[in-house]
């Protein structure tokens, strides 16, 4: 399917690996010019070369910490008026909420809520003026089904969801062909998931393969998702065909959430 976004400019945050990279690759395949982001400059440069070689797209790496205003400025200097913004950030590690310090809670809210809002503040009005904009926020399935130990991540991402629900439905935004949607991933086969399974295996005293099999058994689809299929879902939400979809939460979890 031609997504109708060839030549569009896209920023994909936290895209040197995992779900962010999947989104960057899918948008590049759709013909977008893509700015990718991460903290490891060497890794980011390599990923930019790999995506450009695979897709033929222009890919610009920007190594920056987006929790720092200077990092946001560097990102937007590379792409001052993006047509597409994909917000993404790693979540806080699993921890009993009793152990969370005030500083850790503030850092978690900044990373998983405030950074996305600040970037949207900077790009939204130019999108409205150009009558085209696609904003996708990668949150988590825990927004719908909170998990003990991921309380900070769930809370911050749920806050972002509620905050942007009103923004997306603002007539000035929605009538200007600017959409804001969220993708809620369940278990995807990424470094983050593999690291979590290793920790679970260590605590339970079982092989990692057993911990992986036990987790897969909880997924009705009987597998983990892939970054590639996640990226394609993101690219569709950024397409011209998705212009009537806004303020929505797309749950990608292989059927885990037991609701409609």
C-alpha positions as CSV (number, residue, x, y, z in Angstrom):
1,X,0.0,0.0,0.0
2,X,1.2,3.5,-0.9
3,X,0.9,5.4,2.4
4,X,1.0,8.8,0.7
5,X,3.8,10.1,2.8
6,X,6.8,9.9,0.5
7,X,8.9,13.0,0.9
8,X,7.5,13.8,4.3
9,X,9.9,14.6,7.1
10,X,9.8,12.5,10.3
11,X,11.4,12.5,13.7
12,X,11.5,9.3,15.6
13,X,12.7,9.5,19.2
14,X,14.7,6.8,20.9
15,X,15.1,5.0,17.6
16,X,18.6,3.4,17.7
17,X,17.0,0.0,18.5
18,X,13.8,-1.8,19.4
19,X,10.4,-0.4,18.6
20,X,11.7,3.1,17.8
21,X,14.0,1.6,15.1
22,X,11.2,-0.4,13.8
23,X,9.2,2.8,13.3
24,X,12.1,4.6,11.7
25,X,12.7,1.8,9.2
26,X,9.0,1.6,8.3
27,X,8.7,5.3,7.7
28,X,11.9,5.3,5.7
29,X,10.5,2.5,3.5
30,X,7.4,4.6,3.0
31,X,9.7,7.3,1.5
32,X,10.1,9.7,4.4
33,X,13.2,11.6,5.3
34,X,13.9,10.4,8.9
35,X,15.7,11.9,11.8
36,X,16.6,9.2,14.3
37,X,17.7,9.7,17.9
38,X,19.5,8.1,20.8
39,X,22.2,8.7,23.3
40,X,25.0,6.4,21.9
41,X,26.4,8.5,19.0
42,X,28.4,5.6,17.5
43,X,25.5,3.2,17.5
44,X,23.2,5.8,16.1
45,X,25.5,6.6,13.2
46,X,25.7,2.9,12.4
47,X,21.9,2.5,12.5
48,X,21.4,5.5,10.3
49,X,23.7,4.0,7.7
50,X,21.9,0.6,7.9
51,X,18.5,2.1,7.4
52,X,19.6,4.4,4.6
53,X,21.3,1.4,2.8
54,X,18.2,-0.8,3.2
55,X,15.6,1.8,2.2
56,X,17.4,4.5,0.1
57,X,16.0,7.2,2.4
58,X,17.8,10.1,3.8
59,X,18.4,9.3,7.5
60,X,19.9,11.9,9.9
61,X,21.2,10.8,13.3
62,X,21.0,13.1,16.3
63,X,22.6,11.9,19.5
64,X,20.8,13.7,22.3
65,X,19.1,13.3,25.7
66,X,15.6,14.6,25.1
67,X,15.0,15.2,28.8
68,X,17.5,18.0,28.4
69,X,16.1,21.1,26.6
70,X,19.4,21.3,24.7
71,X,18.8,17.8,23.4
72,X,15.4,18.8,22.2
73,X,16.9,21.9,20.5
74,X,19.5,19.7,18.7
75,X,16.8,17.3,17.5
76,X,14.6,20.1,16.1
77,X,17.6,21.9,14.6
78,X,18.0,18.8,12.4
79,X,14.3,18.9,11.4
80,X,12.8,22.2,12.3
81,X,9.3,21.5,11.0
82,X,8.6,17.7,10.9
83,X,5.5,16.4,9.3
84,X,5.6,13.3,11.5
85,X,6.7,13.0,15.2
86,X,7.0,9.6,16.9
87,X,7.5,10.1,20.6
88,X,9.3,7.2,22.4
89,X,11.3,6.7,25.5
90,X,12.4,3.8,27.7
91,X,10.4,3.3,30.8
92,X,11.7,3.1,34.4
93,X,12.9,-0.3,35.6
94,X,10.5,-2.5,37.5
95,X,10.5,-1.5,41.2
96,X,8.2,-1.7,44.2
97,X,6.5,1.6,44.4
98,X,7.6,1.9,48.1
99,X,11.2,2.1,46.9
100,X,10.6,5.1,44.6
101,X,12.2,8.3,45.7
102,X,10.8,11.7,44.9
103,X,13.6,12.3,42.4
104,X,13.0,9.0,40.6
105,X,9.3,9.8,40.3
106,X,10.0,13.2,38.9
107,X,12.5,11.7,36.4
108,X,10.0,9.1,35.3
109,X,7.3,11.6,34.7
110,X,9.7,13.8,32.7
111,X,10.9,11.0,30.6
112,X,7.5,9.3,29.9
113,X,5.1,12.3,29.8
114,X,6.7,15.7,29.8
115,X,9.3,15.3,27.0
116,X,6.5,14.2,24.6
117,X,4.3,17.1,25.5
118,X,7.2,19.6,25.1
119,X,8.1,18.3,21.7
120,X,4.5,18.4,20.6
121,X,4.2,22.0,21.8
122,X,7.1,22.8,19.5
123,X,5.9,21.1,16.3
124,X,2.1,21.3,16.5
125,X,1.4,24.8,15.3
126,X,3.5,24.5,12.1
127,X,1.7,21.2,11.4
128,X,-1.7,23.0,11.7
129,X,-0.5,25.8,9.4
130,X,0.6,23.2,6.8
131,X,-2.6,21.2,7.2
132,X,-0.8,18.0,7.7
133,X,0.7,16.4,10.8
134,X,0.9,12.9,12.3
135,X,1.9,12.5,16.0
136,X,2.3,9.0,17.4
137,X,3.2,8.3,21.0
138,X,4.6,4.9,22.0
139,X,3.2,4.3,25.4
140,X,2.5,0.8,26.9
141,X,-0.3,-1.8,27.3
142,X,0.1,-1.1,31.0
143,X,-1.9,2.1,30.4
144,X,-4.9,-0.2,30.0
145,X,-3.7,-3.0,32.2
146,X,-1.4,-1.7,34.9
147,X,1.3,-4.1,36.2
148,X,2.6,-4.1,39.8
149,X,6.2,-2.9,39.7
150,X,5.7,-0.8,36.6
151,X,3.5,1.8,38.5
152,X,5.7,4.8,37.6
153,X,5.8,3.9,33.9
154,X,2.1,3.1,33.9
155,X,1.2,6.3,35.7
156,X,3.3,8.7,33.6
157,X,2.2,7.1,30.3
158,X,-1.5,7.2,31.4
159,X,-1.0,10.8,32.2
160,X,0.3,11.5,28.8
161,X,-2.6,9.7,27.2
162,X,-5.2,11.7,29.1
163,X,-3.3,15.0,28.5
164,X,-3.2,14.5,24.8
165,X,-6.7,13.1,24.5
166,X,-8.0,16.7,24.8
167,X,-5.3,18.1,22.5
168,X,-6.1,15.6,19.8
169,X,-9.8,16.5,19.9
170,X,-9.3,20.2,19.8
171,X,-11.2,21.5,16.7
172,X,-8.2,23.6,15.8
173,X,-6.0,20.5,15.7
174,X,-8.4,17.8,14.4
175,X,-9.9,20.0,11.6
176,X,-6.4,20.8,10.3
177,X,-5.6,17.2,9.3
178,X,-3.3,16.8,12.3
179,X,-3.8,13.5,14.2
180,X,-2.4,12.4,17.6
181,X,-2.6,8.7,18.5
182,X,-0.9,6.3,20.8
183,X,0.4,2.8,20.3
184,X,0.3,0.5,23.3
185,X,2.8,-2.3,23.0
186,X,2.6,-5.5,24.9
187,X,5.5,-8.0,24.9
188,X,7.7,-7.4,21.9
189,X,11.0,-9.2,21.2
190,X,13.3,-6.3,22.1
191,X,16.4,-5.9,24.2
192,X,14.2,-4.5,27.0
193,X,12.0,-7.6,27.1
194,X,15.0,-9.9,26.9
195,X,16.7,-8.1,29.8
196,X,13.5,-8.4,31.8
197,X,13.2,-12.1,31.1
198,X,16.8,-12.6,32.2
199,X,16.0,-10.9,35.5
200,X,12.9,-13.0,36.0
201,X,14.9,-16.2,35.2
202,X,17.6,-15.2,37.8
203,X,15.0,-14.5,40.5
204,X,13.1,-17.8,39.8
205,X,16.3,-19.8,39.4
206,X,15.3,-21.2,36.0
207,X,16.9,-21.0,32.6
208,X,16.1,-17.9,30.5
209,X,14.5,-20.2,27.9
210,X,12.0,-21.4,30.5
211,X,11.2,-17.8,31.6
212,X,10.7,-16.9,27.9
213,X,8.4,-19.9,27.3
214,X,6.3,-19.2,30.3
215,X,5.8,-15.6,29.2
216,X,4.9,-16.6,25.7
217,X,2.3,-19.0,27.2
218,X,0.4,-16.0,28.6
219,X,0.0,-14.5,25.1
220,X,-3.0,-15.7,23.1
221,X,-1.0,-15.3,19.9
222,X,1.7,-17.6,21.4
223,X,4.5,-15.4,20.3
224,X,6.1,-12.1,21.0
225,X,5.6,-9.2,18.6
226,X,8.4,-8.0,16.3
227,X,9.7,-4.5,15.9
228,X,9.1,-4.7,12.2
229,X,5.3,-5.2,12.6
230,X,5.1,-2.6,15.2
231,X,6.8,-0.1,12.8
232,X,4.3,-0.9,10.1
233,X,1.4,-0.1,12.4
234,X,3.1,3.2,13.3
235,X,3.6,4.0,9.6
236,X,-0.1,3.3,8.8
237,X,-1.1,5.8,11.6
238,X,1.1,8.3,9.9
239,X,-0.4,7.7,6.4
240,X,-2.8,9.8,4.5
241,X,-5.3,6.9,4.8
242,X,-5.4,7.4,8.6
243,X,-6.5,11.0,8.5
244,X,-9.8,10.1,10.2
245,X,-8.1,8.4,13.2
246,X,-7.2,10.6,16.1
247,X,-7.2,10.5,19.9
248,X,-7.0,6.7,19.8
249,X,-5.1,4.0,21.6
250,X,-4.0,1.1,19.3
251,X,-3.2,-1.9,21.5
252,X,-0.7,-4.3,20.1
253,X,-0.4,-7.2,22.6
254,X,-1.3,-10.4,20.8
255,X,-4.6,-10.5,22.5
256,X,-3.5,-10.3,26.2
257,X,-5.8,-7.5,27.3
258,X,-9.1,-9.2,28.2
259,X,-11.4,-6.4,27.1
260,X,-13.1,-4.8,24.1
